[in-house]
Amino acid sequence: MILRPMLLTDVDDLLEYQSNPEIVRYIPWPQRTMEQVKKAAEAVIKTCTFQLNENKDFIVLVWELKSSGKVIGQSNMMLVSKENKCANIGWVTHQDFQRQGYAFEATKALLDYAFTNTDVHRIIADIDTRVHESAALAEKLGMRREATYLDGEFFKGEWCDMWLYAILKREYQA
């Protein structure tokens, strides 16, 4: 698998999972049409900094299979506090490629990059409590559950409970 910046030529592959209601159910975007996927990809390509120097700087990397060139997911990281050296990480996997280790491999690589090449001290993941697979992935990556927020977010028309996972640079095992 290759982690790389998103390209406009990825939109057909992105549509396959970004239009799936089960995949985007807990993701902060709606089920997307091709036009919405194109607009979102254009925005990411235009504004992605690939650095974490200032608040809201972000990195988005797609996961491309070496064998076919197909994009099967993406990793996202954003600096939420320059002062506190804290970034938020997230991931999404195409429905046909889940539970095969791709999310772990990609997210570990992004954690490696952030802790090795940026000034980030703490990385967090906000995970809906209904998504046990994401919580298990966070734990496999060495992140710890620090909090449960009841009705922590009004998300897609309903209150949901959220888990806060985190890992510090000194705790991270490359």
Secondary structure, 3 states (H helix, E strand, C coil): CEEEECCHHHHHHHHHHHCCHHHHCCCCCCCCCHHHHHHHHHHHHHHCCCCCCCCCCEEEEEEECCCCCCEEEEEEEEEEECCCCEEEEEEEECHHHCCCCHHHHHHHHHHHHHHHHCCCCEEEEEEECCCHHHHHHHHHCCCEEEEEEEEEEEECCEEEEEEEEEEECCCCCC
